[in-house]
Structures are given as structure tokens and as C-alpha cells.
């Protein structure tokens, strides 16, 4: 795992793969949450006090800002209309 950063004295982040989720761990190496930086979804695995949750979530969104520049995926494929549809 690659160390991403230390959130505070109690929590830090690691990542297995470059495109994989960011794992939030306690200093005792308990997995607390997973963060998908593509969708900005946080999946909580353990109970964390609300003030700590907000600190973790704000740190993650600052460290991994939402990317608005998406590559074009190419032209959309349009299905041809069926003859006689709607009768």
C-alpha cells in the first residue's frame, strides 16, 4: 500500500492501486472507511464520531478535488427508429 497522507493524529490514508479506492485507517491500522475519488463516495466500515467524520470527509475532498475535465468518450451511438413503432 502507498501512503497518501496523514489526516490528523488519529487517521491516515493509503491506496492499494493507482485507480483503486483510498482507504482510511486509524493509527492502530483499523480500516474505518473507503473513499472513491472518482465519485467522491465514502463507505464507512466502522462507527466514527460525527466531528471526526466531517474532518475526514473534508480532508479527502480537499486532497482529491472533483475532476470536471472528462475526456470525450467518442460519438454517441444512436439506435435507428423502428419502422412502425408506436402503432
N, C-alpha and C positions, 0 to 999 in steps of 0.2 A: 504494500500500500504506500501511496505517496502522501506525505503530509501536506495539506493545503494551507492550514493556518490555525492559530490559537484564537478562539473566540473570547474567552476570559480564563480565569484561573481554574474553572471547573470543567470547561468543554473545549474540544478541539475537533478539527475535521480532517478526514483522509479520503482518498479516492483510489479505487482498485484499477480502473481503466480510464483512459483519457475521456471517453464519452459516457462513462458509467455514472451512477449516482454518487453524490457526495455524502459520506457517512459522518454523522455527528456522534462523537464518543465522549464519555466522561473521562476524567483523569484516571479512573480505575478501569478504563477500557470497556465499559459497558456501552453497547450500541443504543443510542437514545432515539435517533431519527435518521431518515434518508431524505436527501434533497435532490430533486431532479432539476438541474439548472436550465434545461430546455423549456420546461413548463412552469417552473417555479412552484411546484407542488412539494409540500413537506409531509412525509408519512412518519408519524410518531410511533415509536415502539415501546416507550416507557412513559410513565407519568412524570411530568416536569412542571414545576411551579409556573404559573402564568407569567410573572415578570421575567423569568429566565427564558420562557418560550419566545416572548416578544424580542428579547435581546438576541437570541439565536436567529430568529427569522429575519430581523433587520440586518444583522451582520451578513447573513447569507445573500440577501437581496442586494446589499452594497457590494459584496465581493463578486457576485455573479449577476451583473445587471442584465435585464431582459434585452435580448438582441432583436432589433426591429429590422435590420438588414437581412432579409432572407433571399437566398438565391432563387432565381426563377426556375421553376420545375419543368418548363417547356410549355408548348401549347396544350390547351385543354382538349381532350378528345370529346367530340360531340357525337352523341348517338343519332343516327338518322331517324326521322319521324317515321312511324309505321303507317303504311297506306291503309286508310280506312279506320284509323284509331279514333275513338270517341263516338262510334256509331252504336 
